[in-house]
Amino acid sequence: MLVGTFGAFGYDTPLSDEAVREAYFLGQRHDEITAHLLETYRRYFSVPKSGPHVHAVELFTPYALEVEDASKRVTNYSAQQAERDYRIRGDFVRVAVHIRFTSTYGPGGDWRAFQISLKQGGKTLEPRNVKSENTNMSLPAGRGGSRSHQTGFIVWLEYETSNLASDETTVEIDTPDGQQVVASFDLSRLR
């Protein structure tokens, strides 16, 4: 039964053909089992008294990335295509840091003012790629229209899997106003 198997093997790369197929079918379920699995790769944080709100941190392994990718595909996507896409994309770990604006930290803040580190065994790992994306919410603009309002941003970091072991891993975020947020992930428990 699929429910009992996900997450049972710990972090391992490269993914076997069987693991890619399992991730594909899990993602294609589009149900609470898929959502529950993906939530195990996320950590959430409370709103601070002031400054930016580091709302969530995700650490998606290659397996979680395959589940997520398959869950976004609704039609004309097969297990065979998922295997081809995985082989083309290759293995990496993706970290996403979701930052929300607050009444004391708003638009105009620069994601580059945040220091984000992935650490394992006391060693800071260097990302192979870093990018950011604004998050927006549509607000009514009158006369049936709407306007987009920036609510924050997401910083995406990618890491080579060859630099990570199946062990305790932390994502540390130092904000421009001196806060430190730490998200811990045990890769021996995540697939």
Secondary structure, 3 states (H helix, E strand, C coil): CHHHHCCCCCCCCCCCHHHHHHHHHHHHCCCHHHHHHHHCCEEECCCCCCCCEEEEEEEECHHHHHHHHHHHCCCCCCHHHHHHHHHHHCCEEEEEEEEECECCECCCCCHHHCEEEEEECCEEECCCEEEEEEEEEEEEEECCEEEEEEEEEEEEEEEEHHHCCCCEEEEEEECCCCCEEEEEEECCCCC
